Amino acid sequence: MGGPSLDDFKAKLPLAEIVARYVRLVRRGREHSGLCPFHKEKTPSFNVVEDKGFYHCFGCGAHGNAIDFVMAVEGLPFADALRRLADMTGIEAPTLGRGEARAPQERGLIEANEAATRFFANVLWSDAGAEARAYLRRRGCGRRVVERFRLGCAPNGNQALLGTLKAEGFTEDLLLEAGLVARREDGGGLYDRFRHRLMFPIEDGRGRVVGFGGRALGEARAKYLNTPETPAFHKGRLLYGLPQAVKAARERRRIVLVEGYMDVVALSEAGIGEAVAPLGTAVTEDQLRLLWRHAEAPVVCLDGDQAGLAAALRTARRALPVMEGGRSLRFALLPEGEDPDSLVRSKGAEAMRSLLDDAMPLSRMIREVEWTAEPVTTPEAFAALRHRLLDYPNLAGDPGLRLALRDDFFNFLKANRLGGQRKDSLSPPQFFGVRARFNAALERVGGDLLAAILRWPAILSEFEEDFADVEFDQPAREDLRREILVWHASEPALDAAGLRDHLSRHGFTSLAEDVLAASEKGFAPGSDTTDVIAVQQIFGDLRRKHARRRESEALDSISSSADAAEKIEKLTATFRGLNQLLNGGGKDVDH
């Protein structure tokens, strides 16, 4: 076993901070307490005694140190738990047998990268690094931050690095595998991959240099050049600047994702040390998981131009399928034409901190970016906006998040109809008629409408937004309503068989059957068409009775007032008129 001893590693681990990533802790004197993550409980019986280095649950008896906790809560073997804790805290872990036993090969690559880092740093402070130093001065980077990130310079020569590292004993094959040199296209000799570039060493979670990013100092085909994929370097699993950001992220309970290497360096120079960056590509699921290890809602900071807005939406789409357990993202969109580096230099660090503090939730970012994507001045543009917005909830892997996003976006669409009013109906569809057996109890009316939609989902093509405004007091019916709306957003063909299949897959079969059975006398196929205006009245009256609590806190008092009685009477008349219409002017059904 190499590196620090296991006892030293255990002693350095901040137990309460580690546990707090999984358990909401409350400090009580010298201890912390919370709900146990290993069994269900309503009263906290889980305690963390940090000064003694252990946790204990008086309910289920769970007990151990930080390593035991991570092994138990994430289901990891011992060696993996050590690496997980090292990534989480930035504390070097002891290395155990197999952990390094990919090892002679991987160690050789890392040793070569470390040697290259020293070489590039030496060049930076030599005459050959004058251009790179001048660039760093223009960007406001002092020597301290340069050394913190171990920046360097690749000289403008074909074999400067190759010759130096070969003299130190590294073989050509190893340098090729590390991506430090490349072979000429004609199959001839080797040459340095990085030439005339400002060099950014890229470290893994344990602070080991596993690759490089290089920014061109002059004209080049690629402004930025990264190490190719190697056994040690997987750019989709790494974040630039993470080892340097861990301490600040832990202290500020925030981590910030910016676009580029220089953004990370510039923010660190300005005292904002919790910033990291992807490695020149769109953010990946692995990188998102790395971010979530350090904060429940990382801040994604992007340029405010069209490319930045598009990147924000791509990031949201990448994150939604893997967001769970309260995880989310927040977005800080910079003024157009600014990046973090330029904003700090022009407006100061406080302006940047303020922007990060005011970062908007993911749902708001999606709404605002999609709303401004194109002018919403016609019914066609509004329909396109609706389609784009309601596509996002379908990406969410967490059912609760999917429903919450749909509700949020429906409310947004309702508040931003064309001209502030409901848009005109376009070509109302023909669908099976419905007859309602009206009961003054509003839950029965709503239940009958649920049954109508279960039988004839085509109704939703005209009345989806009205149905979205209904809210049932019975949680089971409310869940069924929401799941129907989720299905409608993802299925272009509104047929009853498809709806039944969807509800069956999501555990709603029994409830749907109960709703249909309870109202089987209230609805039956009528004529081939129905009066759209009459159905609009039904939904309109029902919507007013089921207005969300946040829109009307007086629902209970209104329902018992004379005004409510008048409205119920009006609703009764509406149902009676519809019933007569569908039965050719015949006699009402009993109510």
Helices and strands as residue ranges (DSSP letters): H 6-12, H 15-19, E 26-28, E 31-34, E 46-49, G 50-52, E 54-57, E 63-64, H 66-74, H 78-89, G 97-100, H 104-124, G 127-129, H 130-138, H 143-148, E 152-154, H 160-167, H 172-177, E 181-183, E 190-192, E 197-203, E 209-216, E 224-226, G 235-237, H 242-252, E 256-257, H 261-269, E 275-276, H 285-292, E 299-302, H 306-319, G 320-322, E 330-333, H 340-347, H 349-357, E 360-361, H 362-371, H 379-395, H 399-415, G 418-420, H 442-455, G 457-459, H 460-469, H 475-490, H 496-505, H 509-518, H 532-545, H 555-559, H 562-582
